[in-house]
Amino acid sequence: MLKADLHIHTEYSMDCSTPLDTIIERCQELGINCIAVADHGTIEGALEMQRIAPFKIIVAEEILTPYGEIMGMFLKEGIPSGLSVEQTIALIRAQDGIVCIPHAFDVLRPSSLNPKVIEEIAREIEVIEVFNARSLLHHSSEKVLAFARKYDIAQSAGSDAHVPGSIGDAYVEMPEFEGRSDFIQALNKGKIIGRRTNPLTHFASAWNKLKNRAWR
């Protein structure tokens, strides 16, 4: 069985400063043996992690559209920010990637995809994050779980870790899978385990974002 944290950030995200080797060490301490590296606006960190990690890596990206973020999973090429929702989905599908919605219906997070848009593209969504450890409101998780069941969408979970200590706060215990082709089938057999991350970790990501903007 895999212990899969399906939403982790690295130093390649502008709001995170966690080195790749630190993530590997932390995952090994916790028994996490599969992660989706989903940095903001880039897959460079995910590709490098895939090269050096001794466990399974899913190359993913959080892509910012005018209406909020969409996660592409099993990507081969990065997708630029700022494209329409339709264009973003098309580019994910063009490389046989998976369309995933992270931190759905999280009213406290400005980057969450607009709820109306989520309803409009429901049939395009293959995976939806029903538990994000950084989402503070239980109501958000309840709403996204009901949505996933309504449209029969595979349910995912992840820590959305921006600091090492948050890794593994949410994960899926799921069967082994070979690649994109049987990932969803394995995910549907999984069990979601999670806890809410300490809200103070949000200050760390805000500080990293401010620091990186100033540096640039």
C-alpha positions in Angstrom: 0.0 0.0 0.0 1.0 3.6 -0.6 0.9 6.4 1.9 0.3 9.2 -0.6 0.4 12.9 0.3 -1.0 14.3 -2.9 -0.3 18.0 -2.5 3.2 19.2 -1.5 5.1 22.4 -2.3 8.9 22.9 -2.6 11.4 25.7 -2.8 10.4 26.0 -6.5 7.1 27.7 -5.3 7.4 31.4 -4.5 5.7 30.9 -1.1 7.8 28.0 0.0 11.5 27.5 0.9 11.7 23.8 1.6 14.6 22.1 -0.2 13.9 18.9 -2.0 16.2 16.8 0.1 14.4 18.0 3.2 11.1 16.8 1.8 12.6 13.4 1.0 14.0 13.1 4.5 10.7 14.1 6.1 8.7 11.7 3.9 11.0 8.8 4.9 10.6 9.6 8.6 6.8 9.5 8.2 6.6 6.5 5.9 5.2 8.7 3.1 6.1 6.8 -0.1 4.2 8.7 -2.8 3.8 12.5 -3.2 2.4 14.9 -5.7 4.7 17.8 -6.1 2.4 20.7 -7.0 4.3 23.9 -7.1 2.7 27.2 -8.2 3.3 27.9 -11.8 6.1 25.4 -12.5 6.9 21.7 -12.7 10.7 22.1 -12.4 10.8 21.1 -8.8 8.6 18.1 -9.4 10.7 16.9 -12.3 13.9 17.2 -10.2 12.2 15.4 -7.3 11.2 12.6 -9.7 14.8 12.3 -10.6 16.2 12.1 -7.1 13.5 10.7 -4.8 13.6 7.0 -3.8 9.8 6.8 -3.9 7.0 7.5 -6.3 6.6 11.2 -7.5 3.6 12.6 -9.3 4.5 15.6 -11.4 1.8 18.2 -10.8 1.3 22.0 -10.9 -1.1 24.4 -9.4 -2.0 26.6 -12.3 -3.6 30.0 -11.7 -6.5 31.0 -14.0 -8.5 34.2 -13.8 -11.0 32.3 -11.7 -8.6 30.5 -9.3 -6.3 27.5 -9.3 -6.6 24.2 -11.2 -4.1 21.4 -10.5 -2.7 19.4 -13.4 -1.4 15.9 -12.4 0.9 13.6 -14.4 2.2 16.5 -16.4 5.1 16.4 -18.8 5.3 20.1 -19.5 4.5 23.2 -17.4 1.4 25.2 -18.1 1.5 29.0 -17.9 -0.6 31.0 -15.5 -3.3 33.4 -16.7 -5.0 31.2 -19.3 -8.7 30.7 -19.2 -10.2 27.7 -17.4 -11.0 26.1 -20.7 -7.5 26.6 -22.1 -5.9 25.3 -18.9 -8.0 22.1 -19.0 -7.3 21.6 -22.7 -3.5 21.9 -22.1 -3.7 19.4 -19.2 -5.6 16.9 -21.4 -3.3 17.5 -24.4 -0.5 15.8 -22.4 -2.7 13.1 -21.0 -2.7 14.8 -17.6 -5.4 14.6 -14.9 -7.6 17.6 -14.1 -7.8 18.0 -10.3 -9.4 20.8 -8.2 -7.4 21.7 -5.1 -8.8 23.2 -1.9 -12.2 23.4 -3.5 -15.0 25.6 -1.9 -12.5 27.1 0.6 -14.0 30.5 1.1 -11.0 31.7 3.1 -8.5 31.1 0.3 -8.5 33.7 -2.6 -6.8 31.2 -5.0 -9.6 28.6 -4.8 -11.4 28.1 -8.0 -14.7 30.0 -8.2 -17.5 27.8 -7.0 -19.7 28.7 -9.9 -16.9 27.6 -12.3 -16.5 24.3 -10.4 -20.2 23.6 -11.0 -19.9 24.5 -14.7 -16.9 22.2 -15.3 -18.0 19.4 -13.0 -18.0 16.8 -15.9 -14.4 17.8 -16.8 -13.0 17.2 -13.3 -11.4 13.8 -12.7 -10.0 14.3 -9.2 -11.0 16.7 -6.4 -9.3 17.4 -3.2 -11.8 16.6 -0.5 -9.4 17.1 2.4 -6.7 19.8 2.3 -4.9 20.1 5.6 -4.5 23.9 5.3 -8.2 24.5 4.8 -9.5 25.8 8.1 -13.2 25.3 7.8 -14.8 21.9 8.2 -17.7 23.1 6.1 -15.4 23.3 3.1 -14.6 19.6 3.3 -18.2 18.7 3.8 -19.3 20.6 0.8 -16.6 19.3 -1.5 -17.2 15.7 -0.3 -20.9 16.1 -1.3 -19.9 17.5 -4.6 -17.5 14.6 -5.3 -20.2 12.1 -4.5 -22.8 13.9 -6.6 -20.6 13.8 -9.7 -18.8 10.5 -9.0 -15.4 12.2 -8.9 -12.3 10.5 -7.4 -11.4 11.9 -4.0 -7.9 13.1 -3.1 -6.2 14.6 -0.1 -3.0 16.3 0.7 -1.1 18.4 3.3 -0.6 21.3 0.9 2.6 21.5 2.9 4.7 24.7 2.6 6.9 23.8 5.6 8.5 20.4 6.4 6.5 19.9 9.6 3.2 19.9 7.7 4.1 17.1 5.4 1.8 14.1 6.0 -0.9 16.1 7.8 -3.2 14.6 5.1 -2.7 11.7 2.9 -4.4 8.8 1.1 -3.7 5.1 1.9 -4.1 3.6 -1.5 -3.0 0.6 -3.6 0.1 0.7 -5.8 -0.4 2.2 -9.3 1.8 2.2 -12.3 0.9 5.6 -13.8 -1.8 7.9 -14.9 -3.7 5.0 -16.4 -4.6 3.2 -13.1 -4.1 6.1 -10.7 -7.8 7.0 -10.4 -8.8 3.4 -10.0 -6.3 3.1 -7.1 -7.4 6.4 -5.6 -11.0 5.2 -5.6 -9.9 2.3 -3.4 -8.0 4.6 -1.0 -8.7 5.8 2.5 -8.3 9.5 3.4 -6.5 10.3 6.6 -5.9 13.8 7.8 -5.7 16.5 10.4 -5.8 20.3 10.2 -2.5 21.9 10.0 -1.6 24.6 12.6 -2.9 27.9 11.2 0.4 29.5 12.1 2.0 27.8 9.2 0.2 30.3 6.9 2.4 33.0 8.2 5.5 31.1 7.0 4.2 30.8 3.4 3.1 34.5 3.5 6.6 35.5 4.6 8.2 33.4 1.9 6.0 35.0 -0.7 6.9 38.5 0.5 10.6 37.7 0.7 10.7 36.2 -2.8 8.8 39.1 -4.3 11.2 41.6 -2.7 14.2 39.6 -3.9 12.9 39.5 -7.4 
